[in-house]
């Protein structure tokens, strides 16, 4: 059902005010509509929202933003505390076979040096 009100003819609010005893211009009447400043109200807190109001504030998830530039390296941190003393280690050991091999290599080197020195001195071995 469609209702066409067209243009409604009637008195304006100012004309009604005049009919009810207001005596002044439109500007004075308009200024009279503004009342005195009211007292300061209580702050509106998050807890004052109703569930419906909170639900209406939440929008859809936005798109992922562009990755930002790498930040600068931060300042060097403070020196850390001294660590706990470690457990004692095992007694040192060596491999007799490895030691023998090294000794043999040293003896061979000395022998070779002796042969070279003898050759330099003119001795035939």
Secondary structure by P-SEA (a helix, b strand, c coil): ccccccccccccaaaaaaaacccccaaaaaaaacccccccccccccccccaaaaaaaccccccccccccccccccccccccccccccccccbbbbaaaaaaaaaaaaaaaaaaaaaaaaaacccc
